[in-house]
Amino acid sequence: MISVIICTYNREKYIYNVLRTVAENDFPREGYEIVLVNNNCTDNTEAECQRFKNDYPDVVLNCFHEPHQGLSHARNCGIREAKGDILVYVDDDAVVNKAYLKTYAEFFDRNLEAAAAGGPIVPIYETQEPEWMSHYTRMLLTGALDFGPKEREFPRNAFPGGGNVAYRKSVFDRIGLFNVELGRKGDSLIGAEEKDLFDKMNSLGMKFYYLPNAILYHIIPERKLTEEYFNRLSLGIGQSERYRTQSISKSKYHKRILQEAVKWGGTLILWLGFALKGQFKKGNKLIAFRRNATRGLLGKKELGNPA
């Protein structure tokens, strides 16, 4: 059985649609449940969930309240409450394709060695993509993920996006739950909880795969394209890496600082490439991202000024 886990915080605008696209999948409704974790919503999320129950009475929707604020707390609640042996996490501000559940179910049935899997994440803009957006900033801001049309193991140093990923429930018996010191908390943009989890899986030799037919469309509102949000997110990425690596060891943190120097070299090369094409806004945005991420990594809170 599949448990589709949706953790939500004040997404009344989107929650009905994600539930609807799960319910309209080409997959038997007796083969899955939806586990919705309400992480202290103060909007009309509960009313929207009730509307879904009224419209789709034959879909099993089990709703739970997680009082401890934070995405990792909510995800762990979903693990504890899920009845399925395959746990599929779906973002609350997204929609999925009709083959979504079937793709995951058939994959895990025929690949008994697989611990986890994830699919493409396609950004859907409520306005339009800004001219400063590049392949690199798109991944950072929208979670965009695409490793091509073929099923494969994830490339080295890559892992599924947290909003479109499936695990065998037994994985958490081996490695433990999500680190509640990491991950979004309310409006905070701290993350890295998925990276922390997949690093542990890698250390145990667990395998995870890319499934091109399990597609999630991530809705991107205008506010996520603002300078203020870009600043906060890029600083938060650096802060997340600081917290994550320091929780492992001082040497891990110092190694990550050295890696940041290498990342700066790569960023400058990319900037030069954009400059040669006259695409200065795209290059400058990458510099701004790296500057903010480095400040977060070093424990500084000042924000940069993206061009």
C-alpha positions as CSV (number, residue, x, y, z in Angstrom):
1,M,0.0,0.0,0.0
2,I,1.1,3.6,-0.7
3,S,0.8,6.4,1.8
4,V,0.8,9.8,0.1
5,I,2.0,12.3,2.8
6,I,1.2,16.0,2.3
7,C,2.6,18.3,5.0
8,T,0.9,21.7,4.9
9,Y,1.2,25.1,6.5
10,N,-1.2,27.9,5.4
11,R,-1.6,26.8,1.7
12,E,-5.4,27.1,1.4
13,K,-5.0,28.4,-2.1
14,Y,-3.3,25.2,-3.3
15,I,-4.2,22.3,-1.0
16,Y,-7.4,21.3,-2.8
17,N,-5.8,21.0,-6.2
18,V,-2.9,18.8,-5.0
19,L,-5.4,16.5,-3.3
20,R,-7.6,16.5,-6.4
21,T,-4.7,15.5,-8.8
22,V,-3.8,12.6,-6.4
23,A,-7.4,11.4,-6.4
24,E,-7.6,11.6,-10.2
25,N,-4.6,9.4,-10.7
26,D,-4.8,6.3,-12.9
27,F,-4.4,4.1,-9.8
28,P,-6.9,2.1,-7.7
29,R,-8.2,4.1,-4.8
30,E,-8.0,1.1,-2.5
31,G,-4.3,1.0,-3.2
32,Y,-3.4,4.2,-1.4
33,E,-4.3,6.6,1.4
34,I,-3.6,10.3,1.7
35,V,-2.0,11.4,5.0
36,L,-2.4,15.1,5.5
37,V,-0.4,16.7,8.3
38,N,-1.7,20.1,9.3
39,N,1.3,21.9,10.9
40,N,-0.7,24.6,12.8
41,C,-2.4,26.2,9.8
42,T,-4.3,29.4,10.6
43,D,-6.1,29.8,7.3
44,N,-8.9,27.8,5.6
45,T,-6.9,24.6,5.1
46,E,-9.3,22.5,7.1
47,A,-12.3,23.8,5.2
48,E,-10.6,23.0,1.9
49,C,-9.8,19.5,3.1
50,Q,-13.5,19.0,4.0
51,R,-14.5,20.2,0.6
52,F,-12.2,17.5,-0.9
53,K,-13.7,14.8,1.3
54,N,-17.2,15.9,0.2
55,D,-16.2,15.8,-3.5
56,Y,-14.1,12.5,-3.3
57,P,-15.8,10.4,-0.6
58,D,-14.2,7.2,-1.8
59,V,-10.6,8.5,-1.3
60,V,-9.1,7.7,2.1
61,L,-7.9,11.1,3.5
62,N,-6.6,10.9,7.1
63,C,-5.8,14.3,8.6
64,F,-3.5,14.8,11.5
65,H,-2.3,17.8,13.5
66,E,1.3,18.3,14.3
67,P,1.7,20.9,17.0
68,H,5.5,21.2,16.8
69,Q,6.2,23.8,14.2
70,G,8.5,22.7,11.3
71,L,8.4,20.7,8.1
72,S,10.6,17.9,9.6
73,H,8.3,17.6,12.6
74,A,5.4,17.3,10.1
75,R,7.2,14.8,7.9
76,N,8.0,12.6,11.0
77,C,4.4,12.7,12.0
78,G,3.5,11.4,8.5
79,I,5.9,8.5,8.9
80,R,4.4,7.6,12.3
81,E,0.8,7.8,11.1
82,A,1.2,6.2,7.6
83,K,-0.2,2.7,7.1
84,G,1.6,2.0,3.8
85,D,5.0,0.4,3.2
86,I,5.8,3.0,0.5
87,L,5.7,6.6,1.6
88,V,5.4,9.3,-1.1
89,Y,5.9,12.9,-0.1
90,V,4.1,15.5,-2.2
91,D,4.5,19.3,-1.8
92,D,1.3,21.1,-0.7
93,D,1.8,23.8,-3.4
94,A,2.0,21.5,-6.4
95,V,0.0,19.1,-8.6
96,V,1.0,15.7,-10.0
97,N,0.5,13.8,-13.3
98,K,-2.0,11.0,-13.8
99,A,0.6,8.3,-13.9
100,Y,2.3,9.5,-10.6
101,L,1.2,6.8,-8.2
102,K,1.3,4.0,-10.7
103,T,4.8,4.9,-11.6
104,Y,6.0,4.7,-8.0
105,A,4.0,1.5,-7.2
106,E,5.3,-0.4,-10.2
107,F,8.9,0.7,-9.7
108,F,9.1,-0.5,-6.1
109,D,7.3,-3.8,-6.9
110,R,10.0,-4.7,-9.5
111,N,13.0,-3.2,-7.7
112,L,13.2,-4.7,-4.3
113,E,16.7,-3.3,-3.7
114,A,15.5,0.3,-4.1
115,A,15.3,2.3,-0.9
116,A,13.9,5.5,-2.4
117,A,13.0,7.2,-5.7
118,G,12.1,10.6,-7.0
119,G,10.8,12.2,-10.2
120,P,11.0,15.4,-12.2
121,I,10.0,18.7,-10.7
122,V,8.6,21.2,-13.2
123,P,8.1,24.9,-12.1
124,I,4.8,26.5,-13.1
125,Y,4.9,30.2,-12.7
126,E,1.8,32.2,-11.6
127,T,3.3,35.2,-13.4
128,Q,6.3,34.7,-15.7
129,E,9.9,33.7,-15.3
130,P,12.2,36.8,-14.8
131,E,15.0,37.5,-17.2
132,W,17.6,37.0,-14.6
133,M,16.7,33.4,-14.1
134,S,19.2,30.8,-15.3
135,H,19.3,27.0,-15.1
136,Y,21.2,27.3,-11.8
137,T,19.0,29.8,-10.1
138,R,15.9,28.0,-11.3
139,M,17.0,24.9,-9.5
140,L,17.7,26.9,-6.3
141,L,14.4,28.9,-6.3
142,T,11.9,26.4,-7.7
143,G,13.4,23.0,-7.0
144,A,13.4,22.2,-10.7
145,L,14.8,18.8,-11.3
146,D,15.2,16.8,-14.6
147,F,17.7,14.0,-15.3
148,G,16.2,13.1,-18.7
149,P,13.7,10.6,-20.1
150,K,15.2,7.4,-18.8
151,E,14.9,5.6,-15.5
152,R,18.3,5.5,-13.7
153,E,20.1,5.8,-10.4
154,F,20.5,9.4,-9.3
155,P,23.9,10.8,-10.4
156,R,26.6,11.2,-7.8
157,N,26.0,13.9,-5.3
158,A,22.4,14.3,-6.5
159,F,19.2,13.1,-4.7
160,P,15.4,13.5,-5.1
161,G,13.7,16.8,-4.4
162,G,11.9,16.8,-1.0
163,G,8.5,17.6,-2.6
164,N,8.5,14.6,-5.0
165,V,10.1,11.6,-3.3
166,A,9.1,8.1,-2.2
167,Y,10.8,5.9,0.4
168,R,10.3,2.4,1.7
169,K,9.0,2.9,5.2
170,S,11.7,0.5,6.4
171,V,14.4,3.1,5.5
172,F,13.4,5.1,8.6
173,D,13.8,2.1,10.8
174,R,17.4,2.0,9.7
175,I,18.5,5.6,9.6
176,G,16.0,7.3,11.9
177,L,13.6,10.2,11.2
178,F,14.1,13.6,9.7
179,N,16.4,15.9,11.8
180,V,14.0,18.4,13.4
181,E,16.7,21.0,13.7
182,L,16.7,21.3,9.9
183,G,13.9,22.1,7.5
184,R,11.4,24.9,7.1
185,K,9.7,26.2,10.3
186,G,6.9,28.6,9.6
187,D,8.3,31.3,7.3
188,S,11.9,30.3,8.0
189,L,13.9,29.2,4.9
190,I,16.3,26.8,6.7
191,G,16.5,23.5,4.8
192,A,19.0,20.6,4.1
193,E,16.9,18.0,5.9
194,E,16.7,15.9,2.7
195,K,20.4,16.2,2.1
196,D,21.0,15.1,5.7
197,L,18.8,12.1,5.1
198,F,20.3,11.0,1.8
199,D,23.8,11.4,3.1
200,K,22.9,8.8,5.7
201,M,21.4,6.6,3.1
202,N,24.5,6.9,0.9
203,S,26.7,5.9,3.9
204,L,24.7,2.7,4.2
205,G,24.9,1.9,0.5
206,M,21.1,2.4,0.0
207,K,20.1,3.0,-3.6
208,F,17.7,5.7,-4.9
209,Y,16.4,6.2,-8.4
210,Y,15.1,8.8,-10.8
211,L,11.7,8.0,-12.3
212,P,10.9,10.3,-15.3
213,N,7.2,9.4,-15.3
214,A,6.5,10.5,-11.7
215,I,6.1,14.2,-12.5
216,L,5.3,17.0,-10.0
217,Y,4.4,20.5,-11.1
218,H,5.6,23.0,-8.5
219,I,3.6,26.2,-8.5
220,I,5.8,29.4,-8.1
221,P,4.0,32.5,-6.9
222,E,5.2,36.0,-7.7
223,R,6.5,36.5,-4.1
224,K,9.1,33.8,-4.6
225,L,10.6,35.8,-7.5
226,T,11.3,38.9,-5.4
227,E,14.7,40.2,-4.4
228,E,13.8,39.9,-0.7
229,Y,12.9,36.2,-1.1
230,F,16.0,35.5,-3.1
231,N,18.1,37.0,-0.4
232,R,16.5,35.1,2.4
233,L,16.6,31.8,0.5
234,S,20.2,32.0,-0.5
235,L,21.3,33.1,3.0
236,G,19.2,30.2,4.4
237,I,20.9,27.7,2.2
238,G,24.3,28.7,3.7
239,Q,22.9,28.6,7.2
240,S,21.4,25.2,6.6
241,E,24.8,23.8,5.5
242,R,26.4,25.4,8.6
243,Y,23.9,23.7,11.0
244,R,23.9,20.4,9.1
245,T,27.7,20.0,9.0
246,Q,28.4,21.3,12.5
247,S,25.9,18.8,13.9
248,I,28.1,16.1,12.4
249,S,31.5,17.3,13.4
250,K,33.9,20.3,13.3
251,S,36.0,18.6,10.6
252,K,32.8,18.2,8.4
253,Y,32.1,21.9,8.8
254,H,35.7,22.9,8.0
255,K,35.6,20.6,4.9
256,R,32.4,22.3,3.8
257,I,34.1,25.7,4.0
258,L,36.8,24.5,1.7
259,Q,34.2,23.2,-0.7
260,E,32.7,26.7,-0.6
261,A,35.9,28.1,-2.0
262,V,35.7,25.6,-4.9
263,K,32.0,26.6,-5.5
264,W,33.2,30.2,-5.7
265,G,35.6,29.2,-8.5
266,G,32.7,27.5,-10.4
267,T,30.5,30.5,-9.9
268,L,33.0,32.9,-11.3
269,I,33.5,30.7,-14.4
270,L,29.7,30.6,-14.9
271,W,29.6,34.4,-14.4
272,L,32.3,34.8,-17.1
273,G,30.3,32.6,-19.5
274,F,27.1,34.7,-19.0
275,A,29.2,37.9,-19.4
276,L,30.6,36.8,-22.7
277,K,27.0,36.3,-23.9
278,G,26.0,39.7,-22.6
279,Q,23.7,38.1,-20.0
280,F,24.9,40.1,-17.0
281,K,21.7,39.8,-15.0
282,K,22.0,36.0,-14.9
283,G,25.6,36.1,-14.0
284,N,25.2,38.7,-11.3
285,K,22.4,36.8,-9.7
286,L,24.7,33.8,-9.3
287,I,27.3,35.9,-7.7
288,A,24.6,37.3,-5.3
289,F,23.5,33.8,-4.5
290,R,27.0,32.6,-3.7
291,R,27.8,35.7,-1.6
292,N,24.7,35.2,0.5
293,A,25.2,31.5,0.9
294,T,28.8,32.0,2.0
295,R,27.6,34.5,4.6
296,G,25.1,32.0,5.9
297,L,27.7,29.3,6.0
298,L,30.1,31.5,8.0
299,G,27.4,32.5,10.5
300,K,26.8,36.0,9.2
301,K,23.3,37.4,8.8
302,E,23.9,40.3,6.5
303,L,22.2,40.0,3.1
304,G,23.6,40.7,-0.3
305,N,22.0,42.8,-3.0
306,P,21.2,40.7,-6.0
307,A,21.4,42.6,-9.3
